[in-house]
Amino acid sequence: MLISVLQKRRSIRRFLEKDIEPEKIDALIEAALRSPSSMGRNPWEFIIVTDKAILHTLSRAKEHGSAFMKNAPLGIVICADPDTSDVWIEDASIASIILHLTAASLGLGSCWIQIRERMHNNTKTAEAFVADVLHLPENVRVLSMVGIGYPAEEKPGHGKETLNYGKVHWNRYGEKKKGGLPWRT
């Protein structure tokens, strides 16, 4: 069940030096292509990166938060064409999380790297850097990258008691449901 994947999934930034089997990469691609999109417009594009040199270069996309990509056996860059859909950011975000959940269900670890609205350095955006590295056409925007591999670290899932149920409102903002469960007041 999906809830068990969600209960165990954590962001993984350290990977074993082990290639991902082609059938698992195929499953990730299929999952991404099945991602919901507004009005079925499918504005997303996916760049599947297994080349170590390209992964190493992409690991320098940002000053902080992308370095772990150099040790990932697989990187997937999630892009989209804004001319195809005005909600390309949402559609590409949905595809990104579908990739995370699919990776976890396959026994793989993953971590999101935000690219859109981030900087590579003082003069160049992370998006422009990635676009240059991957030779993207001008109409394609980069939302994120996901590093994927077999985990070289173990992290327990977040316990239910750590969930912020204060963020849950019933019927109107600020209203809490009364009941017998500990997170309800």
ABEGO torsion letter per residue (X at the ends): XAAAAAAABBBBABBBBBBBBAAAAAAAAAAAAABBBBGGAGABBBBBBABAAAAAAAAAABABGAAAAAABABBBBBBBBAAABAAAAAAAAAAAAAAAAAAAAAGBBBBBBBABGBBABAABBAAAAAAAAAGBBAABBBABBBBBBBBABBBBBBBAAABBAAABBBGBBGBBBBEABAABX
